[in-house]
Amino acid sequence: MVSYSPALYQFEIFGAAILMGVTLGILIDFYRMFRKYFSPGLKTTPYVDFIFWCIVSTGFIAFIIIKLWGEVYFFSYLGLVSGYLIYLYFFSRHVAMFWDRALKAVYKIVVKIWRTIKKTGVKINKILKICAGWQEFLIKVKKLFWYS
């Protein structure tokens, strides 16, 4: 088993916290672009925001429990903020552009699928109405000839 010096352990935690800060930035950019294309509306926005932050918080709490054994240090917060600021300053533009393009493609595919389903549903609805009309016609004919 390899023994760590306290300074090396703290440096490792700081580095992991920086990576978590970068991950937070990536998730926030993804969520921002997701809301751009799949806007939840005014009434559901607080609920969707709440769900997003619950998921993110669960991930960070898991990180704190697994990596830090539940102990929170000042330098872990400093690493988290530093990682987020590094991401924001150097990478956010490029990653946000990637998410924008990816979600735009996904949005187009979802819209095409939805329109196809909607058209198919309208056609099926028309066919069912015609069948129902024929069924009513046949019932009337049957009643006309059956009871006469």
C-alpha positions in Angstrom: 0.0 0.0 0.0 1.3 3.4 -1.0 1.3 6.0 1.8 0.6 9.6 0.9 2.1 12.6 2.6 -0.5 15.1 3.8 0.6 17.7 1.3 0.3 15.2 -1.6 -3.1 14.2 -0.5 -4.2 17.8 -0.3 -2.8 18.5 -3.7 -4.7 15.4 -5.1 -7.9 16.7 -3.5 -7.3 20.1 -4.9 -6.8 18.7 -8.4 -9.9 16.5 -8.1 -11.9 19.6 -7.0 -10.6 21.5 -10.0 -11.9 18.7 -12.3 -15.2 18.8 -10.5 -15.4 22.6 -11.2 -14.7 22.0 -14.9 -17.4 19.3 -14.8 -19.8 21.8 -13.2 -19.1 24.3 -16.0 -19.7 21.6 -18.7 -23.0 20.6 -17.1 -24.2 24.2 -16.8 -23.3 24.9 -20.4 -25.2 21.8 -21.5 -28.2 22.8 -19.4 -28.2 26.3 -20.8 -28.1 25.0 -24.4 -30.7 22.4 -23.6 -33.1 25.1 -22.3 -32.4 27.1 -25.5 -33.9 24.3 -27.7 -36.2 22.5 -25.4 -37.7 25.4 -23.4 -39.8 24.1 -20.5 -42.0 27.2 -20.3 -42.6 29.6 -17.5 -44.6 27.4 -15.2 -42.3 24.4 -15.4 -38.9 26.2 -15.4 -38.5 26.3 -11.6 -39.2 22.5 -11.4 -36.7 21.7 -14.2 -34.1 23.9 -12.6 -34.7 22.2 -9.2 -34.3 18.8 -10.8 -31.1 19.9 -12.6 -29.6 21.2 -9.4 -30.6 18.1 -7.4 -28.8 15.9 -9.9 -25.7 18.2 -9.9 -25.8 18.4 -6.0 -26.1 14.6 -5.7 -23.0 14.2 -7.9 -21.0 16.6 -5.8 -22.1 15.1 -2.5 -21.1 11.7 -3.9 -17.7 13.2 -4.8 -17.3 14.6 -1.3 -18.3 11.3 0.4 -16.2 9.1 -1.9 -13.1 11.2 -2.5 -13.0 13.3 0.7 -14.5 10.8 3.1 -17.2 13.4 3.9 -14.7 16.0 5.0 -14.9 19.4 3.4 -11.8 21.6 3.3 -11.4 25.2 2.2 -9.0 24.2 -0.6 -11.6 21.8 -2.0 -14.0 24.8 -2.3 -11.2 26.8 -3.7 -10.4 24.1 -6.2 -14.1 23.8 -7.2 -14.4 27.6 -7.8 -11.0 27.7 -9.6 -12.0 24.8 -11.9 -15.2 26.5 -12.8 -13.5 29.8 -13.5 -10.8 28.1 -15.6 -13.5 26.4 -17.6 -15.5 29.6 -17.9 -12.5 31.6 -19.1 -10.7 29.1 -21.4 -13.2 26.5 -22.5 -16.8 27.7 -22.2 -17.1 29.3 -25.6 -15.9 26.2 -27.4 -17.8 23.6 -25.4 -21.0 25.8 -25.5 -20.6 25.9 -29.3 -20.3 22.1 -29.4 -23.4 21.7 -27.2 -25.2 24.2 -29.4 -24.5 22.3 -32.5 -25.2 18.9 -31.0 -28.5 19.9 -29.4 -29.6 21.7 -32.6 -29.1 18.4 -34.5 -31.0 16.5 -31.8 -33.7 19.1 -31.8 -34.1 18.8 -35.6 -34.3 15.0 -35.4 -36.9 15.2 -32.5 -39.0 17.7 -34.5 -38.9 15.5 -37.6 -39.9 12.5 -35.6 -42.7 14.4 -33.9 -44.0 15.8 -37.2 -44.0 12.3 -38.7 -45.8 10.9 -35.7 -48.3 13.7 -35.8 -48.9 13.2 -39.6 -49.2 9.5 -39.1 -51.6 10.1 -36.2 -53.7 12.4 -38.3 -53.8 9.8 -41.1 -54.7 7.0 -38.7 -57.3 9.3 -37.2 -58.9 9.9 -40.6 -58.8 6.2 -41.4 -60.5 5.4 -38.1 -63.1 8.0 -38.7 -63.8 6.5 -42.1 -64.0 3.1 -40.6 -66.3 4.3 -37.8 -68.4 6.0 -40.5 -68.6 2.7 -42.4 -69.4 0.9 -39.2 -72.3 3.3 -38.5 -73.5 2.9 -42.1 -73.4 -0.9 -41.9 -75.3 -0.9 -38.6 -78.0 1.3 -40.1 -78.3 -0.9 -43.1 -78.4 -4.0 -40.9 -81.1 -2.5 -38.7 -83.0 -1.4 -41.8 -83.0 -4.9 -43.4 -83.0 -7.0 -40.2 -86.1 -5.5 -38.6 -88.1 -5.0 -41.8 
